Every structure is written in C-alpha cells, then in structure tokens.
Amino acid sequence: MAEQEKKKRIFFGEVVSDKMDKTVVVKVTRTYKDSSFHKIMRSSKKYKVHDENEQAKLGDKVEFYEGKPVSKTKCMYLSRVLSNA
C-alpha cells in the first residue's frame, strides 16, 4: 500500500510581530456571512510561523503552510513573502 501524502493547508496573512528568534506571528483575517443576522462578519486568528532565514519583517504579507510541529505552539512554516511593508 502506498501512503498518500497529506495535503498541506496554505494560509495568507500579515506579520504582526517579528521579535522572536526564527519565529514570526502572523494574523490571518477571514470574512464570512453570519447565518442568523445575514451580516458580513470578520474574524482573525494569530499563528506562530517558523521563519528559518528570518526574511519576514513587521507588516509584510506572507504565505505559510501547515507542517509537523517545531515546538509546543508552532507547527506552521513560512513559504514566501508576498509583499514588503
């Protein structure tokens, strides 16, 4: 039996903190329509992303993906920097 490769989820967000060593905090904002009030709602979540080369800076738009855990709270890896601040 050949093992299937798990499809990695890809996220897009903005760097809100780059003070840690080899780690950036990225805020991902998503919009959705509320089912009961029929309003457009916005929610956001912060992820700790592993940045090996420390190429992302504060305010950058980045792309990152899900992978195996690096630490207790970090299981995301930086893919590329989309635009600089």
C-alpha positions as CSV (number, residue, x, y, z in Angstrom):
1,M,0.0,0.0,0.0
2,A,1.3,3.4,-1.0
3,E,0.9,6.0,1.6
4,Q,-0.9,9.1,0.4
5,E,0.7,12.5,1.1
6,K,-1.4,14.7,3.3
7,K,-2.4,17.9,1.5
8,K,-0.9,20.9,3.3
9,R,-3.2,23.8,4.1
10,I,-1.9,27.1,2.8
11,F,-2.6,30.4,4.6
12,F,-2.1,34.1,3.8
13,G,-1.7,36.8,6.4
14,E,0.2,39.8,7.7
15,V,3.1,39.7,10.1
16,V,2.2,41.4,13.4
17,S,5.4,40.6,15.4
18,D,8.9,39.6,14.5
19,K,10.7,39.9,17.9
20,M,11.3,36.2,18.4
21,D,14.2,34.3,17.1
22,K,13.3,32.4,13.9
23,T,9.6,32.9,14.6
24,V,7.1,35.5,13.3
25,V,3.5,35.9,14.5
26,V,1.1,36.2,11.5
27,K,-2.5,37.4,11.7
28,V,-5.0,35.7,9.3
29,T,-8.3,37.5,8.8
30,R,-11.2,35.7,7.2
31,T,-14.6,37.1,6.2
32,Y,-17.9,35.2,6.3
33,K,-21.6,35.8,6.2
34,D,-23.4,35.3,9.5
35,S,-26.2,32.7,9.3
36,S,-28.7,34.4,11.6
37,F,-28.1,38.1,11.1
38,H,-27.1,37.9,7.4
39,K,-24.2,40.3,8.0
40,I,-20.7,40.1,6.6
41,M,-18.5,39.3,9.7
42,R,-14.7,39.4,10.1
43,S,-12.7,37.2,12.4
44,S,-9.0,36.9,12.8
45,K,-6.6,34.3,14.3
46,K,-2.8,34.6,15.0
47,Y,-0.4,31.8,14.2
48,K,3.3,31.4,15.1
49,V,5.2,30.7,11.9
50,H,8.7,29.2,11.7
51,D,11.0,31.6,9.7
52,E,14.3,29.8,9.3
53,N,16.1,32.6,7.4
54,E,14.3,35.5,9.2
55,Q,13.2,37.1,6.0
56,A,9.8,38.3,7.1
57,K,9.5,41.7,8.8
58,L,6.8,43.5,10.6
59,G,3.9,44.5,8.3
60,D,4.8,42.0,5.4
61,K,2.2,40.0,3.7
62,V,3.3,36.3,3.8
63,E,2.2,32.8,2.7
64,F,2.7,29.9,5.0
65,Y,1.7,26.3,5.3
66,E,0.9,23.6,7.9
67,G,3.6,21.0,8.8
68,K,4.9,18.9,11.6
69,P,5.3,20.6,15.0
70,V,8.5,22.6,15.6
71,S,7.6,23.4,19.3
72,K,4.6,23.3,21.6
73,T,2.8,26.2,19.8
74,K,4.5,26.3,16.4
75,C,3.5,24.0,13.5
76,M,3.5,26.4,10.6
77,Y,6.3,27.1,8.1
78,L,6.9,30.2,6.0
79,S,6.6,29.6,2.3
80,R,7.3,33.1,0.9
81,V,7.0,36.8,1.4
82,L,4.4,38.2,-0.9
83,S,4.9,41.9,-0.4
84,N,7.1,44.0,1.8
85,A,5.8,46.6,4.3
